[in-house]
Amino acid sequence: MSKEHVVSPALYLVIWLALMAGTGLTVFAAFQEFGIFNPVIALVIATIKAILVILFFMHVKYSGRQIVLVILSGIFFLAVLLTLTLSDYLSRAWAGQG
């Protein structure tokens, strides 16, 4: 017997509005000068939006433990990749190569 979770349309509307606000924030941040932190800010906003999509539109929030483990391991390796990439990018300014 499978358990289905029904999400209310109001929650979908709230998540959609949050994604639209995130898109507006991304556009606003793109026109600001944050120096070497421009890509960092853009990636943080994109990560938050991706997490909202994964949790609610892909129904991972209501899934079993195995699905959550697979998604969390993917997010962990994405965090490792972004951390290593951004540490290289941010440290180039220290060596005068940026």
Secondary structure, DSSP 8 states (H G I E B T S, - for coil): --------HHHHHHHHHHHHHHHHHHHHHHTS--GGGHHHHHHHHHHHHHHHIIIIIS-GGGS-HHHHHHHHHHHHHHHHHHHHHHHHHHHTTTTT--
